[in-house]
Structure formats: C-alpha cells, structure tokens
C-alpha cells in the first residue's frame, strides 16, 4: 500500500507549545508524541514565535526507532483547523 500524503499528528505539549509530527508509516501515539516533545522542547523555544507550531518531519527516519531520528524542523503558523487537546 502506498500513500502520497504523510501521516500528521498534532500534539500540544504545554499550553501554547504545539507540535506537528510528520511521518511516512503511521500516526504517532500520545506517549511517542510526549517523548519527542520533551526531547525537542529547547528547539521549539528557539525556533517558534507565538501562534506557531514546530513541525517535526520524521520522514528521513522511515522505519527507524524514534530515538535514532534526526528530523527536519520548521516553524508553522497554526491554522484554524488546529485542535487543542485539553
């Protein structure tokens, strides 16, 4: 099965600290999102402005353990479709 669009998982680590995780093979679990959010928190603080999310592109690490991932980062403006998780 091939898929043209990557899987996207939106995650709010803390209020106002939002991430978009992108992978090729699946959506990430809440636990995986939390671990990655903690790992990249300093990157998030350094790269984003208010009302931006940090897009973490995990596609270069297709089928590798998340601990071995060297992702690509990009700040993204949050869209109206962004859903906050309480």
Secondary structure, DSSP 8 states (H G I E B T S, - for coil): ---SS-EEEEEEEETTEEEEEEESS----HHHHHHHHHHTHHHHHHH--TTEEEEEE-GGGTTS-GGG---EEEEEE--TT-----
